C-alpha cells in the first residue's frame, strides 16, 4: 500500500481498500476541493481531513463509525431534558454560521480551514451539504452539518455552546431523516461523544456496501427544504 498523489486534471480516486493501515485510512493527497471532486469522494466513501498548511489529505478509515438513526441512544436524562427543551431546531437556516462555529469549537486547533468552509458552502449552495441549527431564543447555540448521499448522510462536524445542544441537533435530525426514509449516518471515526449517542464501528467493506445500496435512494426534495424541525 502506498499514498497516491491525485492529479488536478482528474477527479478519479483510488480504491478505498488501498488506504494505509497507519495512519488508519489515509488514501491520497493533493487534488482540490472542487464540488465535483468532493462529491466523487463521498460517493466512494472518502472524505478530506488535513491541518492548516498541509496538503489536502483524503481518508477512508477501517473500521468506519456509523449511526443507524433508529438506534440513537436517548438516555433518561436526555429524554427528560428534551421533553422540556428550551431550544428551537431548524434545518438549512444558517449553514455558513454552523460550519464557522464548528471551526471555532476546537481548542486543539481545527481542520475546518477557510478553504474547507468555502468548499462546503459551495456544496450547500448546490443542494448537497446541509446544516441543523439549535437556537435558544435568537442565539445559535449548537448545530451540525454534513453531506447527503441519498438515504445516507455523511456527518462532518457539530458544535455545542449550551447544555445538550449538539445532542439535540443529532436527535432531532435522526427523527427527521428517518421520517423521509433516511437509513444511515456516517460518523467517520468513533469518539466517546458519538459512541454515547449510539454510533458503532463497522468494517469499511460493510460501510462501502451500505453506501452503494443507500446512495441511489433519493429522498423527497422537501426533506432538505429550509424548515423548522422542532
N, C-alpha and C positions, 0 to 999 in steps of 0.2 A: 504494500500500500504506500502511495506517495501523494503528496499535496499537489493538486492540479492548479496551474495558473490559467485563469479564464481570459478569453480574448474579448476586447471591446467590440469586435466585429461580429460576434456571435453570442446569442443568449443561451446557448446549449450548456447543460450541466452534466458532469459525470454521474454515474450511478451512485446513489447514496450508500449502497453496500460497499463502496470503495473507501468510505470515510476512515480516518485514522482511529485507532483504539485509544491512543494517548497523544494529545488531549482528545477526550472522547467525542467523536462525531465531527471533528474538523475535516472538511472535504475539499475545499478550494479557496483560493484567494484571488482578488482582483475583480475585473469587470466594472460594473457601475450599479447605481441604484435606480435605473430607469424603471418605469411601471412594467414594461414588457419583461424585463429580467426578474423583477421581484415576483411577478405573477407566475412566471415559469418556475421559479424556485419553490414557491408554495405548492404548486401543482405536483412537484416532485418530492415534497416532504423536506424541504431545505429552507433555512432562514439565515439572515445576516446577523452577525454579532461581532463587534470589534470595538476596541478602545480608541479614543481620540488620538489622532496622529498615526495610527496603524493602518495598513491596507485593509480593504474590505475582506472580511473572512466569512465563509459560508459553512454552515453546520447541519448535520443530521445525526443527532446522538442516538446511541443504543445502550440502554433502553430509552423509550420515549415516555414522557409523562403525559397522561391524558385524564380527562374527567368526563364520565358519562353523566349528562345533566341530571338524569333521574336518580343518580347516586350521590348528589350533593349532600354532604353531611351537615344537617341542621341540628346543632346542639340544643339542649333545653334552654340554656341561657340565651342563645341567639334567637331561638323561637320566641321567647318572651320579649326580647328587645325588638324584634321585627314586628311583633303584634302591635306595639305602641311606638313604632319608629317615627322619629321627627323628620325623616328625610323624604324628599321628592325625587323620583328616579326618572330620567329621560334617556332617550336614545338619539344619538346623532344631532344633539343640540349645540355641542361645543367641542368638536373634535380637536381643533388646534390647542385649545386650553387644556384638554385632558392629556394629550401627549406631552405638552410642555410641563405640566405638573408632574407627570411620571418621570420626566428627565430631572426635575428638581428634587425628587423624593429619594435620592440615593446619596447617603452620607459618604459612601466609599468612592463616589465618582459615578459617572453614567456613561453608558454606551449609546444613549439617545442623543446623538450629536445634532447640530443644526442641519447637517446633510440628511440624517435619518428623518428628522421632523419634516423637512421639505419633501422627501421621497414619499412618506406615508400620507402627507397632506394631499399629494397628487393621487395616490391610490384612493383616498377618501373622496376626492372630487370626481373620480371615475366610477365611484359606487362600489368599490371593493373593500375598503377599510372602514370600520365603524367604531363608534365610541358609546359608552354608557356613562352617564353623569349622575352623581349623587349631590343633591343640593340641600342645604339647611337654610331655610328662608331663601335669599337670593345669592348665597355664597356657595361656590363649588368646593365641596369638602371631600370628594372621593370620586373614583371612576376607573375605567379600564378601556383598552382599545385592542383591536386585532383585525384580522383579515378573514373574510368569508370565503369558504371553498365549498359551495353547495350546502349540504347538510352537516358540514364540518366547519367549526370556527377555530381559527388559529389565534389563540390569545397571545398578546405580545407583552403587555405590562399593565400594572394597576398602581393606584396610589390611594392613600388614606390620610386625611387631616383631622378626622373625628372618630370616635368610637365606632367600630364595626362598619365603617363606610365602604371599604373595599369588599368586605364580605357581603354587604347588602347589594353592591353592584353586581357581583357574580351570582348571588342567589336570584335576584330579580331577572337578570339576563338569562339564566338557565331556564326559568319558568317561561319566559317569552320565547326563547329559542325552541324549546320543546313544543310549545303550542303551535309552531309553524312547521314542525317536522324535523327540527334540528336533532342530530344524533350524537355528536361527539365534539368535545372541546380539547384542542391541543394545548398543553401547558409546557411543552418543550422539555424542561428539566425539572425534576421533582425537588421541591423545597419544603420546609416544615409548614409554611403557611398553606400552600396548595394541598399538601398531604392532609392537613387538619380539616380541609373542606371536602375531602373525598377523592382527590386525584390519586391515581395509581400509576405504576410503571408497566409498560408492555414492551415486548421486543420490537425493534424498529421494523422488522419484516411484517409484523402484525399491523403496526401503525400504517405502513405503506399500503397494505391490503385494504384496511378500513378507508383510507384516503381515496383509493381507486373506486371503492363502492359508493361512498357518500358524496364525492365531489360532483358527479353528474346530476345529483338530485337538486334541482334549483327550487329554492323556497319561494313562496308567493312574494311578489315585489313589495307588498305592504309591510312585510317583516322588517324592512330596513328604512322605511319612511320615518323622518323625524317625528317623534311622538312621546307622550308621557306614558311611562310604563307602570308607575305606582305612585 
